[in-house]
Amino acid sequence: MESFINHEVQNQLKSNNIPLSSQFTIMYWIVIHKLKDGICLQEEYEFLMDLLLSHIMGPVFSIRLQAQYLSSRIFEANEISVNKLDNSQYAYMIKVINGTLQEIAKADDKSFKRLKNDYFIGEFDIIEDLIPCEIYWGLPQLVAALSNNIIEDDFLRNILNEIESNLNLDENDKFHNEWKEKRRKTSDALQFKARNKTINKEVESLEETGTIQKKYVPWKNMSDVDVYDNETKSNKTELIVVASLIAKLPNLGGMARTSEVFGVRAYVVDSLRHLQDKQFQGLSVSAERWVPVEEVRPAQLKDYLTMKKSAGYSVVAAEQTSTSIKLQNFKFPNKTLLLLGNEKEGVPCDLLPLMDHCVEIPQQGVIRSLNVHVTAAIFIWEYARQNML
Ligand SMILES: C[S@@+](CC[C@H](N)C(=O)[O-])C[C@H]1O[C@@H](n2cnc3c(N)ncnc32)[C@H](O)[C@@H]1O
């Protein structure tokens, strides 16, 4: 049997920008199942234990706590596993961790309570729950999506049927067989419908109470996605947002989020390394995983803009210049490349002659200019309003 939980898997998760705490949870659930089925390899067990233990004294409290808690639970799961693996090297460490966790619990620590009650740690099950009907239907219940935002039964049932008919697994593979079996159970149409009815009643009564906050559900726009075909139909605009001159990570992260929300075709930054930065990620809330991000260094901007112009794009600078058109009077061409200026210097003089248009937001106050992300958001919205909505 080949090892599955290893550096390769961790690197894949990392390269998909999966946050560390989610990396822990994903690997944790796989190892828990493998231990339960008695098929976990010593090297897989050790890989995850070593990974978690390397974080139990790290600088971030929540990660430290999660690493302590999960390592203790995995240790216990191994203790009762049918094919118990060698635990001796971890026994002392886990004893110390359990002591610490007991103290934290006694102190009624809020973070610890939150961790234990976290759905993905306490209840989520990577086998039973990672199925289309949980993803498209169960999880929306969790975030209290309204009934009119929940995906239709028939669409779901079709996906489930297709997956089942395409599953071609090795009969001897316990992990995959468990996966297949649980999928069958949950895809049982009657069970699904009965459950659907009860919860929908609750949601309806919530809706009757009047105006309530609505959560946008992205898959409403994705019903034409063919699950077996990576070439999904695009709901992207023809807008390219160039942020290569922007220096501050919160601005870059925020602009990534705005770009994703409005279906920007490409988001251009001066270095892809920013995507790994915590400040960037704090504002982008994972947008970089959904919007295509390109790297263009400021020194390459001239060539890049010229190339896009010859590909039919109109290059528009958001900038206050002596010849700028007011935003409310500007009609965005469908193929627009929007260039934002640096927080301090704005758009450099040597790039201005390359612009097809300079557009500004008229101001009334005393402060000289808007924050660049605020500017980008207003421009992107206006482009979407004119061309997409
Ligand atoms: C803080 S401003 C740059 C500083 C500005 N050149 C100055 O010295 O006041 C950063 C960028 O935000 C955008 N920006 C800010 N206010 C704007 C406005 N009213 N209209 C259009 N763009 C604006 C431009 O892209 C600008 O280059």
The ligand as an SDF file (V2000), in Angstrom:
LIG
                    3D

 27 29  0  0  0  0  0  0  0  0999 V2000
   -3.5180   57.7790   -3.2610 C   0  0  0  0  0  0  0  0  0  0  0  0
   -3.5850   57.9450   -4.9580 S   0  0  0  0  0  0  0  0  0  0  0  0
   -2.0260   58.5490   -5.5160 C   0  0  0  0  0  0  0  0  0  0  0  0
   -1.5750   59.7980   -5.0140 C   0  0  0  0  0  0  0  0  0  0  0  0
   -1.9130   60.9750   -5.8700 C   0  0  0  0  0  0  0  0  0  0  0  0
   -1.2230   61.0230   -7.1460 N   0  0  0  0  0  0  0  0  0  0  0  0
   -1.5880   62.1940   -5.0370 C   0  0  0  0  0  0  0  0  0  0  0  0
   -0.4200   62.5390   -4.9360 O   0  0  0  0  0  0  0  0  0  0  0  0
   -2.5480   62.6980   -4.4250 O   0  0  0  0  0  0  0  0  0  0  0  0
   -3.3770   56.3210   -5.5400 C   0  0  0  0  0  0  0  0  0  0  0  0
   -4.1340   55.9760   -6.7620 C   0  0  0  0  0  0  0  0  0  0  0  0
   -5.5120   55.9110   -6.4540 O   0  0  0  0  0  0  0  0  0  0  0  0
   -6.2590   56.2560   -7.6080 C   0  0  0  0  0  0  0  0  0  0  0  0
   -7.1160   57.4060   -7.2540 N   0  0  0  0  0  0  0  0  0  0  0  0
   -7.2290   58.0140   -6.0710 C   0  0  0  0  0  0  0  0  0  0  0  0
   -8.1620   58.9640   -6.1140 N   0  0  0  0  0  0  0  0  0  0  0  0
   -8.6650   58.9690   -7.3650 C   0  0  0  0  0  0  0  0  0  0  0  0
   -9.6810   59.7010   -8.0280 C   0  0  0  0  0  0  0  0  0  0  0  0
  -10.3730   60.6340   -7.4100 N   0  0  0  0  0  0  0  0  0  0  0  0
   -9.9320   59.4140   -9.3130 N   0  0  0  0  0  0  0  0  0  0  0  0
   -9.2490   58.4540   -9.9740 C   0  0  0  0  0  0  0  0  0  0  0  0
   -8.2750   57.7270   -9.3990 N   0  0  0  0  0  0  0  0  0  0  0  0
   -7.9950   57.9680   -8.1030 C   0  0  0  0  0  0  0  0  0  0  0  0
   -5.2650   56.5500   -8.6890 C   0  0  0  0  0  0  0  0  0  0  0  0
   -5.0450   55.3740   -9.4410 O   0  0  0  0  0  0  0  0  0  0  0  0
   -4.0330   56.9210   -7.9070 C   0  0  0  0  0  0  0  0  0  0  0  0
   -2.8760   56.7710   -8.6660 O   0  0  0  0  0  0  0  0  0  0  0  0
  1  2  1  0
  2  3  1  0
  2 10  1  0
  3  4  1  0
  4  5  1  0
  5  6  1  0
  5  7  1  0
  7  8  2  0
  7  9  1  0
 10 11  1  0
 11 12  1  0
 11 26  1  0
 12 13  1  0
 13 14  1  0
 13 24  1  0
 14 15  1  0
 14 23  1  0
 15 16  2  0
 16 17  1  0
 17 18  1  0
 17 23  2  0
 18 19  1  0
 18 20  2  0
 20 21  1  0
 21 22  2  0
 22 23  1  0
 24 25  1  0
 24 26  1  0
 26 27  1  0
M  CHG  2   2   1   9  -1
M  END
$$$$
